[in-house]
Amino acid sequence: MVSVSDPTALKMVLVVRGELGLSPGKAAVQVAHAAVMLALEGRSRKDKMLEQWLEQGQKKVALRVQTLTEMEDLQHKARRLGLRTVFVQDAGLTEVPAGTKTVLGIGPGSPSDIDRVTGSLPLL
């Protein structure tokens, strides 16, 4: 069985939009939304990669970009590689206006594919 610490373990990345200046708590909640959205979508599609990721310990990495344009570019790159993506759009009740894209979720996927898209980004 592959463990989360194994470099070959499937992973999910959650990319936060830095220019918004989200508080740590807000960023954490938005990242959680993205992870749940990806998992639910994978479950509804009976995605075998999701099942492997769940069995391996659900490796997740939170990263940062500065702008919405950077996030959208990452989404296009990920989709070209066949990776599942979701955008979290905030409800607008606290720190940002309704509809603001706060987080891009990608995966789960192979480390090599994920790193081709996000490997140069800094940790959150």
N, C-alpha and C positions, 0 to 999 in steps of 0.2 A: 504494500500500500504506500502511495506517495503521501508525504506529509507537507504541511504548509511551508516548512523550512527548506524543502527540496527545491532546487532551482528549476526543475522541470514541472513543478505543480502549476496547474491552470490558475489564472488570476483574473481579477476584475480590477479595473482602475476607475477612479472617481476624480474627475478634474474640476476643480473649483475656479471660478472666475475671480481673479485677484482684484481687479479694478473696483469691485463692489465694496471692498473693505468689510466683509461680513464679520460679525463677532464670532469668536470660536464656537460658541453654542449654536448659533445660526448655521455656520458652515457644517458642523457635525450633523445637524438635523437634515440639511439638504443632501449631504453625502448619504445618509441613511435612506432617504427617499429614493435616491438613484439606485442603490443596491437592492432595495426591495422591488423597485420597478423592473429591474433587469431579471431578478429571480422569478418574479411572477410571470413575466413574459416568457421566459424560458420554460417554466413549468407548464404554461398553457400550450406551448408548442411541443411538449414532451421532448425537450432538447437533451440529448445524451451527454453533451458537454457540461450542461448545468448539473446533471446528476453526478458526473465525475468530480466536478468542482465542489459540490456539497460533501461528497465522500472524502475529499482531500483536505477538508478543513476550512474552505471558503476564503482563500487568500484574497485580500483586498489591499490596494495601495491608494492613498489620497495624494493627489498632485495639484499643481497650480499653474494656471496661465494668467496672463494679464488682461486679455481682452476677449470679447465675444467673438470677434473675427478669428482669433487663434482657436477658440473652442470649436467653431464651425468648421474650420480647416481640418482639425483633428477628427471630427465626425466623418467628413468626406473620406479621409485616408482610411479610417477604420472600416467604413462600409465597403470601400474598394477591396479590402482584404477579407471581406465576408464576416466581420465582427459585428455583433449586435450592439446598438447604441440607443441611449435614451437621453433626453434633456429633461431636467427638472425645471419647471416654471413655477415661480413662487406665487402664493395666493395673495400676497400684498398686505398681510395683516400686521407686519412688524417693520422690518428694515429696508425693504425695497418695494417698488411699485408692483402691482399685480401683473403677472405675465412675464416678469423678468427671468431670463434664463440664467440660473445660478450654477448648475453643475451638469457636466456631461458624464454619463456612465458608459463604460465600454466593457464588453465581455459577458461572461467569462470567456477566456481564450488562452491559447498557448502563449507562454512567455515570449517566444520569438516574434509572434505576430503582434502582440500587445506592445512590446518594446520597439518594434518598427514604427509605431505610431506615437508612443509617449515616452520612449526611453531617454530623451534629453530633457524632460521636464523636471523641475525641482519638486521635492516633497512639500506638502502643504504646511 
